[in-house]
Amino acid sequence: MRLLLVEDDSLLAESLQRQLSSAGFSVDAIATASGADQLGRQEDYRVVVLDLGLPDGNGLEVLRGWRARGLTMPVVILTARSDWQDKVSGLKAGADDYLAKPFQTEELLARLDALIRRSEGRVDSMLCAGRFKLDENRQVLATPDGEEHPLTGTEFRLLRCLMSRPGQLFSKERLLEQVYNLDESPTHNAIEAYIRRLRKLAGKDAIVTRRGQGYMFNALD
């Protein structure tokens, strides 16, 4: 659930960062085209929110550069422009969706959720792995025994990462990249602590440890 927010309006960026974080995203915010281009190439983002009018360049050129390099993360364009030609240009450059300012954050969140579900081949906000169900809207885990467990933001992001690919091994480094943004400085011990907490909710066998390699989610079918 790692997200790159490219927006040069500081007030809007701060507001969006708070609301996106509350919705379960780990947000990196940048205000320039050059910074966005670099982060998009270096980091592993699940989705990008990209403003077009940036102080040092055009967001469309950044997007074209990403696509030319084969980067396929979903991108939602934010812009003050409402002309249909700008929308067409954005979509032709490789955008997956388009939202004109001003907008409601709820609409942006709905569009982001839809893009992520589509990229994962899902049609609703329930992420299922075996008999486990993760409600992304409520950030609640339903276990096979029928119990529901509310999650903190970090617990939700970590569990969602593991449950999105059951049986796949995630190293601690990769989990840190997906769960925390660039402004935070967590250690491997933080991942270990959250894994212990999640095992108390999901059961000790739900998350498997490969010593020296990392963790994977066991769907327990």
C-alpha positions as CSV (number, residue, x, y, z in Angstrom):
1,M,0.0,0.0,0.0
2,R,2.9,2.3,-0.6
3,L,1.9,5.5,-2.5
4,L,3.8,8.3,-4.1
5,L,2.0,11.7,-3.9
6,V,3.4,14.3,-6.3
7,E,1.8,17.7,-5.5
8,D,3.4,21.2,-5.2
9,D,0.6,22.8,-3.3
10,S,1.9,22.4,0.3
11,L,-1.4,22.8,2.0
12,L,-3.1,20.3,-0.3
13,A,-0.2,17.9,-0.1
14,E,-0.2,17.9,3.7
15,S,-4.0,17.4,3.9
16,L,-3.9,14.5,1.3
17,Q,-0.9,12.9,3.1
18,R,-2.8,12.8,6.4
19,Q,-6.0,11.4,4.8
20,L,-4.2,8.9,2.6
21,S,-2.2,7.7,5.6
22,S,-5.4,7.3,7.6
23,A,-6.8,5.2,4.8
24,G,-3.9,2.7,5.1
25,F,-1.4,4.0,2.6
26,S,2.3,4.6,3.4
27,V,2.8,8.0,1.6
28,D,5.9,9.6,0.2
29,A,5.2,13.2,-0.8
30,I,7.3,15.1,-3.3
31,A,6.7,18.6,-4.9
32,T,9.0,18.5,-8.0
33,A,9.0,16.7,-11.4
34,S,12.7,15.8,-11.0
35,G,12.1,14.3,-7.5
36,A,9.0,12.4,-8.7
37,D,10.9,11.0,-11.7
38,Q,13.7,9.7,-9.4
39,L,11.5,8.2,-6.7
40,G,9.3,6.5,-9.3
41,R,12.3,4.8,-10.8
42,Q,14.0,3.9,-7.5
43,E,11.1,2.9,-5.2
44,D,8.4,0.3,-5.4
45,Y,5.1,2.1,-5.3
46,R,1.7,0.4,-5.4
47,V,0.0,3.5,-6.9
48,V,0.9,7.1,-7.7
49,V,-1.1,10.4,-7.4
50,L,0.5,12.8,-9.9
51,D,-0.1,16.5,-10.3
52,L,0.5,17.9,-13.8
53,G,1.5,21.5,-13.0
54,L,4.9,21.2,-11.2
55,P,7.4,24.0,-10.6
56,D,10.2,22.4,-12.6
57,G,8.3,20.5,-15.3
58,N,5.2,18.8,-16.5
59,G,3.8,15.7,-14.8
60,L,2.9,14.2,-18.2
61,E,6.6,14.1,-19.1
62,V,7.4,12.4,-15.8
63,L,4.7,9.8,-16.6
64,R,5.9,9.3,-20.1
65,G,9.4,8.7,-18.8
66,W,8.1,6.1,-16.3
67,R,6.1,4.2,-19.0
68,A,9.1,4.3,-21.4
69,R,11.1,2.6,-18.7
70,G,8.5,-0.1,-18.3
71,L,7.1,1.0,-15.0
72,T,3.5,-0.2,-14.7
73,M,2.2,1.1,-11.3
74,P,-1.3,2.7,-11.6
75,V,-1.3,6.5,-11.8
76,V,-4.1,8.9,-11.1
77,I,-3.5,12.4,-12.5
78,L,-4.5,15.4,-10.4
79,T,-4.8,18.7,-12.2
80,A,-6.7,22.0,-12.1
81,R,-7.3,21.7,-15.8
82,S,-10.7,20.4,-16.8
83,D,-10.4,20.5,-20.6
84,W,-11.2,17.2,-22.2
85,Q,-8.0,17.5,-24.3
86,D,-5.9,17.4,-21.1
87,K,-7.7,14.3,-20.0
88,V,-7.0,12.6,-23.3
89,S,-3.3,13.6,-23.2
90,G,-3.0,12.2,-19.7
91,L,-4.6,8.9,-20.6
92,K,-2.5,8.6,-23.8
93,A,0.7,9.3,-21.7
94,G,-0.2,6.2,-19.6
95,A,-2.4,7.5,-16.8
96,D,-5.0,5.0,-15.4
97,D,-7.4,7.6,-14.1
98,Y,-7.9,11.4,-14.0
99,L,-9.3,13.7,-11.3
100,A,-9.7,17.5,-11.8
101,K,-9.3,19.9,-9.0
102,P,-11.2,20.8,-6.8
103,F,-12.2,17.3,-5.7
104,Q,-13.4,15.4,-2.6
105,T,-10.8,13.2,-1.0
106,E,-13.4,10.4,-0.7
107,E,-13.6,10.3,-4.5
108,L,-9.8,10.1,-4.8
109,L,-9.7,7.2,-2.3
110,A,-12.5,5.4,-4.1
111,R,-10.6,5.7,-7.4
112,L,-7.4,4.5,-5.8
113,D,-9.1,1.5,-4.2
114,A,-10.7,0.7,-7.6
115,L,-7.4,0.8,-9.4
116,I,-5.7,-1.4,-6.9
117,R,-8.5,-3.9,-6.8
118,R,-8.5,-4.1,-10.7
119,S,-4.7,-4.6,-10.7
120,E,-5.1,-7.5,-8.3
121,G,-8.0,-9.0,-10.2
122,R,-10.6,-8.3,-7.4
123,V,-14.0,-6.6,-7.6
124,D,-14.6,-5.6,-4.0
125,S,-12.7,-4.2,-1.0
126,M,-12.4,-7.6,0.7
127,L,-9.0,-9.2,0.4
128,C,-9.2,-12.9,0.9
129,A,-6.5,-15.4,1.5
130,G,-7.8,-18.9,2.3
131,R,-10.4,-18.4,5.0
132,F,-8.9,-15.1,6.2
133,K,-10.6,-11.9,5.1
134,L,-9.2,-8.4,5.3
135,D,-11.7,-5.6,5.0
136,E,-9.8,-2.7,3.5
137,N,-12.5,-0.2,4.2
138,R,-12.7,-0.9,7.9
139,Q,-9.1,-2.2,8.3
140,V,-10.4,-5.2,10.1
141,L,-9.2,-8.8,9.9
142,A,-11.8,-11.7,10.0
143,T,-10.2,-15.0,11.0
144,P,-11.4,-18.5,10.2
145,D,-13.0,-18.8,13.7
146,G,-15.4,-15.9,12.8
147,E,-13.7,-13.3,15.0
148,E,-13.1,-9.8,13.8
149,H,-9.9,-7.9,14.8
150,P,-9.5,-4.2,14.2
151,L,-6.0,-3.3,13.1
152,T,-3.7,-0.3,13.6
153,G,-2.5,1.5,10.5
154,T,0.9,-0.2,10.5
155,E,-0.6,-3.7,11.2
156,F,-3.0,-3.2,8.4
157,R,-0.3,-2.2,5.8
158,L,1.9,-5.1,6.9
159,L,-0.8,-7.7,6.8
160,R,-2.2,-6.4,3.6
161,C,1.2,-6.7,2.0
162,L,1.5,-10.4,3.1
163,M,-2.1,-11.4,2.3
164,S,-2.0,-9.9,-1.1
165,R,0.4,-12.6,-2.2
166,P,-0.1,-15.7,0.1
167,G,2.8,-18.1,-0.2
168,Q,5.2,-15.5,-1.4
169,L,8.3,-14.8,0.7
170,F,8.9,-11.1,1.7
171,S,12.2,-10.1,3.2
172,K,12.3,-7.7,6.1
173,E,13.8,-5.0,3.8
174,R,10.9,-5.3,1.3
175,L,8.3,-5.2,4.1
176,L,10.0,-2.1,5.5
177,E,9.8,-0.4,2.1
178,Q,6.1,-1.2,1.7
179,V,5.0,-0.4,5.2
180,Y,6.9,2.8,6.0
181,N,7.6,6.0,4.1
182,L,11.0,7.6,3.4
183,D,10.6,10.0,6.3
184,E,10.5,7.2,8.8
185,S,13.5,5.2,10.1
186,P,12.3,1.9,11.4
187,T,14.5,-1.1,12.1
188,H,14.1,-4.8,11.4
189,N,13.0,-5.1,15.0
190,A,9.9,-3.1,14.2
191,I,8.9,-5.7,11.6
192,E,9.5,-8.5,14.1
193,A,7.4,-6.8,16.7
194,Y,4.5,-6.3,14.4
195,I,4.7,-9.9,13.1
196,R,4.4,-11.1,16.7
197,R,1.3,-8.9,17.2
198,L,-0.3,-10.2,14.0
199,R,0.3,-13.8,15.0
200,K,-1.6,-13.2,18.2
201,L,-4.6,-12.1,16.0
202,A,-4.3,-14.5,13.1
203,G,-2.7,-17.5,14.8
204,K,0.9,-18.5,15.0
205,D,0.7,-20.7,11.9
206,A,-0.8,-17.9,9.7
207,I,2.6,-16.2,9.1
208,V,5.5,-18.4,8.4
209,T,9.1,-17.4,9.2
210,R,12.0,-18.4,6.9
211,R,15.0,-17.8,9.0
212,G,17.4,-15.4,7.4
213,Q,15.0,-14.9,4.5
214,G,11.8,-13.3,5.7
215,Y,8.0,-14.0,6.1
216,M,5.1,-15.3,4.1
217,F,1.4,-15.6,4.7
218,N,0.0,-19.2,5.0
219,A,-3.6,-19.2,3.8
220,L,-4.3,-22.4,5.8
221,D,-6.6,-23.9,3.2
